[in-house]
């Protein structure tokens, strides 16, 4: 089992991850955002390497891009560290210490939000989260299906690669993997139709539906839910 499964119930765990992302967006203190990002990164590293690399590469790559490009396109600050040429439309390229500081905070914010989503996708039991949903059941179902899209496509692509290797065809490079796009998309559409038929056969959305009872919250679950609320209130207050 993954770290968050069995330790904290999905609902308070999801609330805690959402509150950490909200605090990272609200606060202006760089050390708070950096601490949240570091903690979420350590949490994501507990997931299997074969699953986490895509989320971490996308999140950290995007954050690094923001940090590198923001000082070049921004124009504020008086402590100029580098003055470059003038480019049409954009203007003068220069880098100030104020721009670097602001770019660092924005990059950390993006990393915190992305890592919170990665932890949600990698470590939470989405089936239990859907089971615990009440009035927002449809929204949780849509979010759960969307969250599973990337891992499912990745698993399908790996299956196609193994099948081609069994036939003596090696899939290498960008061009070789780009050829997998058509069968992966076709498989996802077929899976969507099968899922819709299964939901209809099970009476999804009809009146009088039944569901399995959810296990009661533990003391740790209540602490996590209270901490999620206190984090957001504290970030707004401070």
C-alpha positions in Angstrom: 0.0 0.0 0.0 1.0 3.6 -0.6 1.9 5.9 2.3 -1.4 7.8 2.5 -3.5 4.7 2.2 -4.4 3.4 5.6 -2.7 6.3 7.4 -5.2 9.1 6.8 -8.6 8.8 5.1 -8.9 10.1 1.6 -11.2 13.1 2.4 -9.0 14.7 5.1 -5.9 13.9 3.1 -7.3 15.6 0.0 -8.3 18.6 2.1 -4.9 18.8 3.7 -3.2 18.7 0.2 -5.6 21.4 -1.1 -4.9 23.6 2.0 -1.2 23.3 1.4 -1.6 24.4 -2.2 -3.9 27.3 -1.1 -1.4 28.4 1.5 1.4 28.4 -1.1 -0.7 30.7 -3.3 -1.8 33.0 -0.5 1.3 33.6 1.5 4.0 36.1 0.5 6.7 34.5 2.6 9.2 32.6 0.4 10.4 30.3 3.2 6.8 29.1 3.8 6.3 28.3 0.1 9.7 26.6 0.0 8.9 24.5 3.1 5.6 23.4 1.6 7.3 22.5 -1.7 10.0 20.5 0.0 7.6 18.6 2.2 5.3 17.7 -0.8 8.4 16.7 -2.8 9.5 14.3 -0.1 5.9 12.9 0.1 5.8 12.4 -3.7 9.2 10.6 -3.6 7.5 7.8 -1.6 5.5 6.8 -4.7 6.9 4.1 -7.0 9.6 5.6 -9.3 7.8 4.3 -12.4 4.8 6.4 -11.6 6.2 9.5 -10.1 8.7 10.5 -12.7 6.2 11.9 -15.1 4.5 14.1 -12.5 7.8 15.3 -11.0 9.4 16.0 -14.4 6.4 18.0 -15.5 6.0 20.0 -12.2 9.7 20.7 -11.6 10.4 21.4 -15.3 7.6 24.0 -15.4 8.7 25.6 -12.2 12.3 25.8 -13.5 11.0 27.4 -16.7 9.1 30.0 -14.8 12.2 30.8 -12.7 14.5 31.2 -15.8 12.1 33.1 -18.0 10.3 35.4 -15.6 13.3 37.7 -14.9 13.9 38.2 -18.7 10.4 39.4 -19.5 9.7 41.4 -16.3 10.7 45.0 -16.0 11.0 46.2 -12.4 13.6 46.7 -9.8 16.6 48.9 -9.5 19.4 46.5 -8.7 20.4 45.5 -12.2 22.5 42.3 -12.3 22.6 41.9 -16.1 21.6 44.2 -19.0 20.9 42.7 -22.4 19.9 43.8 -25.8 16.6 45.3 -26.9 14.1 42.9 -28.5 11.1 44.1 -30.5 7.8 43.9 -28.7 9.4 42.6 -25.5 11.8 45.5 -25.0 15.1 45.5 -23.1 16.3 42.2 -21.6 17.6 42.8 -18.1 17.7 40.9 -14.9 17.5 42.5 -11.4 17.7 41.0 -8.0 14.1 41.9 -7.3 13.0 40.0 -10.5 15.0 37.0 -9.4 13.4 37.0 -6.0 9.9 37.3 -7.4 10.6 34.6 -10.0 11.8 32.3 -7.2 8.6 32.7 -5.2 6.4 32.2 -8.3 8.4 29.1 -9.3 8.0 27.7 -5.8 4.3 28.4 -5.8 3.9 26.5 -9.1 5.9 23.7 -7.7 3.8 23.5 -4.6 0.6 23.4 -6.5 1.9 20.8 -8.9 3.4 18.6 -6.2 0.1 18.7 -4.2 -1.7 17.5 -7.3 1.0 14.8 -7.8 0.6 13.6 -4.3 -3.2 13.5 -4.7 -2.9 11.4 -7.9 -0.1 9.1 -6.7 -0.8 8.5 -3.1 -4.6 8.8 -2.5 -7.0 6.0 -2.8 -9.4 7.5 -5.4 -11.9 4.7 -5.0 -12.3 5.4 -1.2 -12.5 9.1 -2.0 -15.3 8.6 -4.4 -17.0 6.2 -1.9 -16.9 8.9 0.8 -18.3 11.6 -1.4 -21.9 12.6 -0.7 -23.4 15.7 -2.3 -20.4 16.2 -4.6 -20.3 12.6 -5.9 -20.5 13.6 -9.6 -17.8 16.2 -9.3 -15.5 13.7 -7.4 -16.2 11.1 -10.0 -15.2 13.5 -12.8 -12.1 14.5 -10.9 -11.1 10.9 -10.3 -11.5 9.9 -13.9 -9.5 12.9 -15.0 -6.7 12.1 -12.5 -6.4 8.6 -13.7 -6.1 9.7 -17.4 -2.3 10.2 -17.4 -1.4 6.9 -15.6 -3.8 5.0 -17.8 -2.4 6.4 -21.0 1.1 5.7 -19.7 0.2 2.1 -18.9 -1.4 1.6 -22.4 1.7 3.1 -24.1 4.0 0.7 -22.1 1.8 -2.2 -23.2 2.0 -1.2 -26.8 5.8 -0.9 -26.6 6.0 -4.4 -25.0 3.8 -5.9 -27.7 5.9 -4.3 -30.5 9.1 -5.6 -28.9 7.6 -9.1 -28.9 7.2 -8.8 -32.6 10.7 -7.6 -33.1 10.0 -3.9 -33.5 12.0 -1.5 -31.4 10.3 1.8 -30.4 13.0 4.4 -30.0 13.2 8.2 -30.2 10.6 10.8 -30.4 9.3 9.7 -33.8 8.9 6.1 -32.8 7.0 7.1 -29.7 4.9 9.6 -31.6 3.5 6.7 -33.6 1.9 5.3 -30.4 -0.3 8.4 -30.2 -3.0 7.0 -32.6 -3.5 3.6 -30.9 -3.3 5.2 -27.4 -6.1 7.7 -28.3 -8.2 5.0 -29.9 -7.8 2.8 -26.8 -8.8 5.7 -24.5 -12.0 6.4 -26.6 -12.9 2.7 -26.4 -12.3 2.6 -22.7 -14.5 5.7 -22.3 -17.4 3.9 -24.1 -16.9 0.8 -22.0 -16.9 2.9 -18.8 -20.1 4.7 -19.8 -21.8 1.4 -20.6 -20.7 -0.1 -17.3 -22.0 3.0 -15.4 -25.3 2.8 -17.1 -25.6 -0.9 -16.5 -25.0 -0.3 -12.8 -27.7 2.4 -12.6 -25.4 5.4 -12.0 -27.4 8.5 -11.4 -30.7 6.8 -10.7 -32.8 7.3 -7.7 -32.5 4.9 -4.8 -28.9 3.9 -5.4 -27.0 2.1 -2.6 -23.4 2.3 -1.6 -21.0 0.5 0.8 -20.7 2.3 4.1 -17.5 4.3 4.6 -15.3 3.5 7.6 -15.5 6.1 10.4 -12.9 8.8 10.8 -10.1 8.2 13.2 -8.5 10.7 15.5 -5.7 11.3 12.9 -8.3 12.1 10.3 -9.9 14.7 12.5 -6.5 16.2 13.2 -5.7 16.4 9.5 -9.1 18.0 8.7 -8.6 20.6 11.5 -5.1 21.3 10.3 -6.3 21.9 6.8 -8.7 24.5 8.0 -6.2 26.2 10.3 -3.6 26.4 7.6 -5.8 28.3 5.3 -7.1 30.6 8.0 -3.6 31.2 9.3 -2.4 32.1 5.8 -5.2 34.6 5.3 -4.8 36.1 8.7 -1.0 36.5 8.5 
